Amino acid sequence: MGNLVGRKQHENRARRTWWSVHIEAWRKGGLGRRSYCRQHRLDQGTFARWLSVLVDVEALKVQAELKREERRLRRPRKLSSDARSRAVQAFWAMHVEAMTWSGTSVRAYAKAHGLSRFALGRWRDLIETNEVEVDW
């Protein structure tokens, strides 16, 4: 009988909407589940049940992992002097030089060559400010 009551609650349009708003706010807010529930005086068990009804929890885990990886990749890194780093520097230096000689914009050059316009712009800035020395 308890299962039937639970299912009927999940079918109730007003309750679905109310919990959907909370779950979306939690997802976008950056708080942990426990903190969000405490802040909004929600029962954690009920929140978890609605979360499983309204959201693919595995997709949430994958999304969180992708966000962590994205933040990790955005951290500024120091340039090293190993051979691999020099090869990467030479690759970007070649593209920056070709872009400069061609007279095209970063956006147009990057699009034409399948490169990230953000990476190309960053390397252009590094080379122009002599943070990366081009050693042909």
Backbone as a chain_set.jsonl record, in Angstrom:
{"seq": "MGNLVGRKQHENRARRTWWSVHIEAWRKGGLGRRSYCRQHRLDQGTFARWLSVLVDVEALKVQAELKREERRLRRPRKLSSDARSRAVQAFWAMHVEAMTWSGTSVRAYAKAHGLSRFALGRWRDLIETNEVEVDW", "coords": {"N": [[0.813, -1.194, 0.0], [1.991, 1.259, 0.749], [3.734, 1.769, -1.363], [1.991, 2.369, -3.433], [0.862, 4.778, -2.539], [3.154, 6.39, -2.587], [3.701, 6.404, -5.347], [1.435, 7.737, -6.301], [1.866, 10.238, -5.186], [4.069, 11.023, -6.678], [2.897, 11.342, -9.096], [1.323, 13.527, -8.791], [0.74, 16.636, -10.058], [1.22, 19.241, -8.993], [2.94, 18.711, -6.805], [5.083, 17.508, -8.183], [5.961, 19.7, -9.699], [6.692, 21.493, -7.641], [8.791, 20.07, -6.369], [10.475, 19.78, -8.554], [11.312, 22.391, -9.015], [12.826, 22.823, -6.676], [14.818, 20.861, -6.981], [16.091, 21.64, -9.347], [17.026, 24.155, -8.548], [18.814, 23.33, -6.565], [20.665, 21.877, -8.143], [21.774, 23.913, -9.724], [22.75, 25.626, -7.821], [25.09, 24.874, -6.414], [25.424, 23.908, -3.826], [25.841, 21.17, -1.512], [23.743, 18.233, -1.238], [22.842, 17.728, 1.418], [23.333, 20.225, 2.691], [21.71, 21.917, 1.141], [19.156, 20.848, 1.663], [19.008, 21.258, 4.44], [19.154, 24.07, 4.538], [16.77, 24.756, 3.261], [14.934, 23.493, 4.748], [14.104, 20.834, 4.145], [13.229, 17.379, 3.989], [15.764, 15.034, 3.834], [15.594, 12.389, 2.887], [13.166, 12.378, 1.476], [13.794, 14.29, -0.424], [15.831, 12.9, -1.791], [14.338, 10.756, -2.851], [12.581, 12.13, -4.606], [14.486, 13.225, -6.263], [15.502, 10.94, -7.505], [13.248, 10.222, -8.93], [12.782, 12.382, -10.633], [15.189, 13.008, -11.91], [17.891, 11.683, -13.779], [20.067, 10.06, -11.947], [22.567, 8.93, -12.431], [23.351, 10.296, -14.718], [23.635, 12.8, -13.583], [25.884, 12.341, -11.955], [27.858, 11.874, -13.898], [27.804, 14.349, -15.178], [28.693, 15.999, -13.08], [31.294, 15.024, -12.774], [32.363, 15.726, -15.258], [32.271, 18.525, -15.008], [34.113, 18.879, -12.906], [36.451, 18.006, -14.181], [36.586, 19.888, -16.227], [37.03, 22.251, -14.736], [39.521, 21.587, -13.689], [41.067, 21.537, -15.991], [40.993, 24.213, -16.682], [42.633, 25.498, -14.903], [45.422, 27.622, -14.436], [48.546, 26.846, -15.861], [52.009, 26.283, -15.443], [54.506, 26.742, -17.884], [56.496, 24.146, -19.074], [59.829, 22.988, -19.722], [60.292, 20.688, -21.112], [60.681, 18.302, -23.827], [58.235, 17.607, -25.013], [56.599, 19.756, -24.3], [57.949, 21.788, -25.627], [57.438, 21.027, -28.245], [54.689, 21.398, -28.403], [54.609, 24.142, -27.975], [55.962, 24.972, -30.279], [54.161, 24.131, -32.239], [51.923, 25.818, -31.719], [53.166, 28.285, -32.004], [53.818, 28.252, -34.706], [51.264, 28.313, -35.827], [50.349, 30.78, -34.841], [52.134, 32.524, -36.074], [51.562, 32.005, -38.807], [48.898, 32.839, -38.854], [49.228, 35.549, -38.271], [50.725, 36.415, -40.495], [48.875, 35.86, -42.501], [46.898, 37.652, -42.015], [44.372, 37.243, -41.06], [41.617, 37.055, -38.708], [41.66, 35.863, -35.29], [39.449, 34.247, -34.767], [38.563, 33.543, -37.414], [40.848, 32.256, -38.47], [41.21, 30.151, -36.645], [38.815, 28.735, -37.017], [39.061, 27.967, -39.701], [41.14, 26.157, -39.519], [40.391, 24.278, -37.717], [40.917, 24.707, -34.995], [40.953, 25.609, -31.515], [39.638, 28.705, -30.815], [40.065, 30.069, -28.517], [42.34, 28.9, -27.375], [44.176, 29.494, -29.394], [44.146, 32.305, -29.311], [45.112, 32.676, -26.705], [47.72, 31.582, -26.903], [48.735, 33.313, -28.82], [48.768, 35.682, -27.339], [50.598, 34.936, -25.304], [52.932, 34.609, -26.809], [53.253, 37.15, -27.965], [53.712, 38.701, -25.695], [56.098, 37.801, -24.928], [56.195, 35.709, -23.077], [56.425, 33.176, -23.845], [59.086, 31.948, -25.471], [59.942, 31.958, -28.816], [61.776, 29.686, -30.412], [63.191, 29.096, -33.156]], "CA": [[0.0, 0.0, 0.0], [2.874, 2.408, 0.818], [4.26, 2.024, -2.712], [0.935, 2.998, -4.213], [0.775, 6.167, -2.088], [4.351, 7.052, -3.112], [3.537, 6.623, -6.799], [0.426, 8.782, -6.503], [2.523, 11.511, -4.877], [4.954, 11.356, -7.793], [2.061, 11.715, -10.238], [0.655, 14.784, -8.472], [1.372, 17.685, -10.861], [1.681, 20.338, -8.13], [4.12, 18.238, -6.067], [6.176, 17.351, -9.16], [6.451, 21.04, -10.024], [7.344, 22.034, -6.458], [10.073, 19.396, -6.188], [11.315, 20.085, -9.721], [11.915, 23.707, -8.769], [13.873, 22.646, -5.666], [15.931, 20.063, -7.507], [16.81, 22.483, -10.309], [17.746, 25.168, -7.755], [19.937, 22.629, -5.942], [21.649, 21.552, -9.183], [22.436, 25.13, -10.197], [23.228, 26.417, -6.697], [26.423, 24.522, -5.971], [25.45, 23.344, -2.476], [25.638, 19.732, -1.392], [22.349, 17.885, -0.945], [22.56, 17.906, 2.843], [23.278, 21.666, 2.979], [20.518, 22.483, 0.501], [17.977, 20.408, 2.413], [19.003, 21.947, 5.727], [18.859, 25.478, 4.298], [15.378, 24.92, 2.835], [14.121, 22.696, 5.67], [13.538, 19.706, 3.408], [13.644, 16.066, 4.443], [16.757, 14.517, 2.89], [15.092, 11.16, 2.27], [12.152, 12.767, 0.493], [14.535, 14.945, -1.504], [16.507, 11.843, -2.553], [13.339, 10.018, -3.64], [12.151, 12.966, -5.726], [15.629, 13.338, -7.17], [15.563, 9.728, -8.325], [12.077, 10.203, -9.808], [12.812, 13.473, -11.608], [16.483, 13.2, -12.564], [18.737, 10.511, -13.953], [21.144, 10.283, -10.994], [23.844, 8.586, -13.072], [23.696, 11.414, -15.598], [24.114, 13.856, -12.688], [27.249, 12.005, -11.541], [28.709, 12.101, -15.06], [27.854, 15.802, -15.363], [29.547, 16.545, -12.022], [32.666, 14.641, -13.104], [32.783, 16.576, -16.377], [32.516, 19.868, -14.481], [35.384, 18.841, -12.174], [37.521, 17.909, -15.175], [36.634, 21.19, -16.906], [37.703, 23.183, -13.823], [40.925, 21.183, -13.604], [41.734, 21.942, -17.225], [41.053, 25.668, -16.76], [43.638, 26.037, -13.992], [46.631, 28.059, -15.136], [49.68, 25.932, -15.718], [53.31, 26.823, -15.8], [55.076, 26.084, -19.048], [57.71, 23.401, -18.747], [60.815, 23.053, -20.805], [60.571, 19.367, -21.675], [60.557, 18.207, -25.286], [56.824, 17.611, -25.402], [56.139, 21.124, -24.165], [58.544, 22.565, -26.726], [56.73, 20.664, -29.473], [53.391, 22.079, -28.337], [54.895, 25.562, -28.17], [56.296, 25.161, -31.694], [52.909, 23.976, -32.976], [51.124, 27.03, -31.597], [53.935, 29.403, -32.564], [53.658, 28.161, -36.155], [49.919, 28.786, -36.17], [50.27, 32.215, -34.558], [52.878, 33.207, -37.146], [50.795, 31.883, -40.053], [47.721, 33.694, -38.717], [49.694, 36.934, -38.368], [51.09, 36.674, -41.894], [47.69, 35.802, -43.369], [46.073, 38.822, -41.752], [43.016, 36.856, -40.656], [41.328, 37.171, -37.276], [41.823, 34.628, -34.517], [38.252, 33.425, -34.979], [38.546, 33.0, -38.781], [41.965, 31.322, -38.63], [40.925, 28.954, -35.838], [37.736, 27.988, -37.668], [39.577, 27.382, -40.95], [42.102, 25.085, -39.237], [39.84, 23.358, -36.715], [41.586, 24.949, -33.719], [40.211, 26.374, -30.51], [39.977, 30.131, -30.936], [40.526, 30.515, -27.203], [43.729, 28.464, -27.244], [44.969, 30.269, -30.349], [44.268, 33.649, -28.753], [45.993, 32.6, -25.524], [49.102, 31.405, -27.364], [49.145, 34.571, -29.46], [49.095, 36.614, -26.261], [51.831, 34.476, -24.658], [54.059, 34.865, -27.707], [53.408, 38.596, -28.112], [54.246, 39.288, -24.456], [57.38, 37.097, -24.708], [56.127, 34.719, -22.009], [56.897, 31.967, -24.52], [60.109, 32.342, -26.448], [59.909, 31.137, -30.029], [63.16, 29.336, -30.747], [63.189, 28.332, -34.406]], "C": [[0.859, 1.261, 0.0], [3.435, 2.781, -0.551], [3.249, 2.757, -3.569], [0.797, 4.477, -3.846], [1.949, 6.954, -2.651], [4.22, 7.357, -4.588], [2.539, 7.729, -7.075], [1.013, 10.155, -6.201], [3.389, 11.959, -6.056], [4.177, 11.754, -9.046], [1.355, 13.051, -10.029], [1.411, 15.937, -9.143], [1.954, 18.812, -9.999], [2.939, 19.929, -7.359], [5.315, 18.069, -6.994], [6.798, 18.704, -9.475], [7.24, 21.615, -8.86], [8.72, 21.412, -6.265], [11.013, 19.652, -7.369], [12.036, 21.409, -9.542], [13.051, 23.577, -7.761], [15.077, 21.893, -6.237], [16.74, 20.881, -8.508], [17.617, 23.562, -9.587], [18.969, 24.543, -7.086], [21.041, 22.354, -6.962], [22.438, 22.78, -9.605], [23.122, 25.905, -9.076], [24.609, 26.079, -6.184], [26.526, 23.996, -4.546], [25.351, 21.828, -2.555], [24.18, 19.461, -1.052], [21.977, 18.185, 0.501], [22.407, 19.393, 3.181], [22.032, 22.301, 2.379], [19.267, 22.121, 1.292], [17.881, 21.12, 3.751], [18.58, 23.402, 5.54], [17.38, 25.708, 3.976], [14.403, 24.083, 3.672], [13.363, 21.583, 4.954], [14.054, 18.409, 4.01], [14.575, 15.468, 3.389], [16.295, 13.251, 2.176], [14.07, 11.459, 1.181], [12.818, 13.432, -0.709], [15.193, 13.892, -2.406], [15.515, 11.055, -3.411], [12.874, 10.838, -4.843], [13.273, 13.142, -6.746], [15.7, 12.121, -8.082], [14.389, 9.632, -9.298], [12.25, 11.207, -10.958], [14.1, 13.572, -12.418], [17.191, 11.86, -12.686], [19.988, 10.732, -13.105], [22.503, 9.953, -11.612], [24.294, 9.707, -14.01], [24.214, 12.587, -14.771], [25.556, 13.601, -12.271], [28.232, 12.266, -12.69], [28.884, 13.593, -15.293], [28.773, 16.446, -14.324], [31.013, 16.23, -12.307], [33.204, 15.482, -14.261], [33.08, 17.999, -15.917], [33.834, 19.925, -13.715], [36.558, 18.817, -13.14], [37.698, 19.239, -15.912], [37.343, 22.226, -16.03], [39.187, 22.876, -13.718], [41.689, 21.66, -14.826], [41.872, 23.455, -17.347], [42.108, 26.279, -15.859], [44.87, 26.467, -14.78], [47.781, 27.106, -14.852], [50.946, 26.644, -16.113], [53.826, 26.037, -16.999], [56.355, 25.36, -18.64], [58.647, 23.437, -19.943], [61.119, 21.686, -21.402], [60.264, 19.338, -23.172], [59.112, 18.257, -25.747], [56.263, 19.031, -25.352], [56.702, 21.994, -25.289], [57.846, 22.27, -28.045], [55.366, 21.362, -29.525], [53.582, 23.567, -28.589], [55.201, 25.854, -29.638], [55.041, 25.067, -32.562], [52.114, 25.277, -32.943], [51.854, 28.242, -32.174], [53.799, 29.428, -34.084], [52.295, 28.7, -36.576], [49.77, 30.288, -35.925], [50.975, 32.992, -35.66], [52.106, 33.158, -38.462], [49.559, 32.785, -40.009], [48.116, 35.164, -38.886], [50.015, 37.295, -39.818], [49.872, 36.696, -42.807], [46.779, 37.011, -43.175], [44.643, 38.493, -41.349], [42.847, 37.021, -39.148], [41.557, 35.82, -36.601], [40.654, 33.692, -34.804], [38.271, 32.755, -36.358], [39.649, 31.963, -38.969], [41.678, 30.021, -37.88], [39.855, 28.1, -36.504], [38.245, 27.272, -38.912], [40.485, 26.184, -40.687], [41.642, 24.128, -38.142], [40.517, 23.491, -35.357], [40.643, 25.675, -32.766], [40.623, 27.837, -30.641], [40.495, 30.667, -29.619], [41.986, 30.135, -26.994], [44.623, 29.284, -28.172], [45.182, 31.691, -29.831], [45.203, 33.686, -27.554], [47.443, 32.468, -25.945], [49.604, 32.657, -28.072], [49.575, 35.573, -28.398], [50.399, 36.235, -25.559], [53.058, 34.801, -25.508], [54.308, 36.366, -27.836], [53.993, 39.255, -26.87], [55.563, 38.627, -24.046], [57.386, 36.173, -23.488], [56.579, 33.359, -22.536], [57.884, 32.446, -25.576], [60.054, 31.384, -27.628], [61.349, 30.928, -30.463], [63.16, 28.455, -31.982], [64.549, 27.783, -34.605]], "O": [[0.515, 2.237, -0.667], [3.595, 3.961, -0.864], [3.601, 3.654, -4.335], [0.635, 5.328, -4.721], [1.766, 8.068, -3.142], [4.586, 8.443, -5.037], [2.747, 8.56, -7.959], [0.696, 11.129, -6.884], [3.43, 13.144, -6.386], [4.711, 12.41, -9.94], [0.846, 13.641, -10.982], [2.577, 16.184, -8.835], [3.064, 19.279, -10.256], [3.892, 20.702, -7.266], [6.434, 18.44, -6.641], [8.021, 18.837, -9.512], [8.326, 22.162, -9.051], [9.699, 22.119, -6.027], [12.227, 19.73, -7.185], [13.215, 21.54, -9.872], [14.122, 24.152, -7.957], [16.223, 22.267, -5.988], [17.969, 20.81, -8.504], [18.753, 23.851, -9.965], [20.036, 25.155, -7.043], [22.219, 22.573, -6.677], [23.647, 22.695, -9.823], [23.979, 26.747, -9.341], [25.251, 26.93, -5.567], [27.625, 23.666, -4.1], [24.845, 21.273, -3.53], [23.463, 20.366, -0.625], [20.95, 18.803, 0.782], [21.467, 19.779, 3.876], [21.375, 23.12, 3.02], [18.422, 22.975, 1.558], [16.797, 21.541, 4.156], [17.748, 23.911, 6.291], [16.805, 26.724, 4.366], [13.218, 23.978, 3.355], [12.156, 21.412, 5.129], [15.187, 18.349, 4.487], [14.232, 15.401, 2.209], [16.576, 13.066, 0.992], [14.104, 10.869, 0.101], [12.457, 13.175, -1.857], [15.119, 13.982, -3.632], [15.81, 10.724, -4.559], [12.78, 10.323, -5.957], [13.025, 13.2, -7.95], [15.93, 12.25, -9.284], [14.513, 9.032, -10.366], [11.908, 10.916, -12.104], [14.103, 14.158, -13.5], [17.097, 11.011, -11.8], [20.871, 11.498, -13.489], [23.488, 10.638, -11.335], [25.481, 10.024, -14.082], [25.127, 13.293, -15.2], [26.365, 14.528, -12.234], [29.312, 12.815, -12.473], [29.991, 14.053, -15.574], [29.549, 17.342, -14.657], [31.88, 17.08, -12.103], [34.362, 15.9, -14.245], [34.039, 18.614, -16.385], [34.589, 20.888, -13.845], [37.546, 19.525, -12.941], [38.821, 19.661, -16.184], [38.167, 22.994, -16.526], [40.015, 23.786, -13.665], [42.822, 22.13, -14.716], [42.768, 23.938, -18.039], [42.452, 27.45, -16.02], [45.31, 25.76, -15.687], [47.95, 26.627, -13.731], [50.954, 27.497, -17.001], [53.611, 24.83, -17.111], [57.195, 25.92, -17.936], [58.276, 23.871, -21.034], [62.103, 21.536, -22.127], [59.65, 20.263, -23.704], [58.802, 18.883, -26.76], [55.541, 19.454, -26.254], [55.994, 22.84, -25.834], [57.681, 23.165, -28.873], [54.951, 21.853, -30.575], [52.812, 24.182, -29.327], [54.752, 26.864, -30.18], [54.88, 25.834, -33.511], [51.683, 25.782, -33.98], [51.229, 29.124, -32.763], [53.679, 30.497, -34.681], [52.181, 29.443, -37.55], [49.135, 30.987, -36.715], [50.464, 34.01, -36.128], [52.009, 34.169, -39.158], [49.213, 33.419, -41.006], [47.424, 35.927, -39.56], [49.621, 38.356, -40.303], [49.831, 37.457, -43.774], [45.989, 37.353, -44.055], [43.793, 39.382, -41.303], [43.828, 37.116, -38.41], [41.637, 34.781, -37.257], [40.841, 32.501, -35.051], [38.028, 31.553, -36.47], [39.415, 30.908, -39.56], [41.879, 28.929, -38.413], [39.977, 26.876, -36.55], [37.906, 26.114, -39.152], [40.595, 25.293, -41.53], [42.405, 23.273, -37.694], [40.675, 22.5, -34.643], [39.656, 26.278, -33.187], [41.808, 28.166, -30.584], [41.279, 31.616, -29.599], [42.779, 30.937, -26.499], [45.704, 29.716, -27.774], [46.292, 32.217, -29.91], [45.994, 34.618, -27.404], [48.309, 33.161, -25.411], [50.772, 33.021, -27.937], [50.608, 36.23, -28.529], [51.214, 37.105, -25.252], [54.092, 35.217, -24.987], [55.459, 36.804, -27.816], [54.696, 40.26, -26.976], [56.075, 38.867, -22.953], [58.444, 35.885, -22.928], [57.05, 32.508, -21.782], [57.55, 33.243, -26.452], [60.111, 30.165, -27.464], [62.047, 31.872, -30.833], [63.133, 27.229, -31.884], [64.799, 27.098, -35.596]]}, "num_chains": 1, "name": "protein.A"}
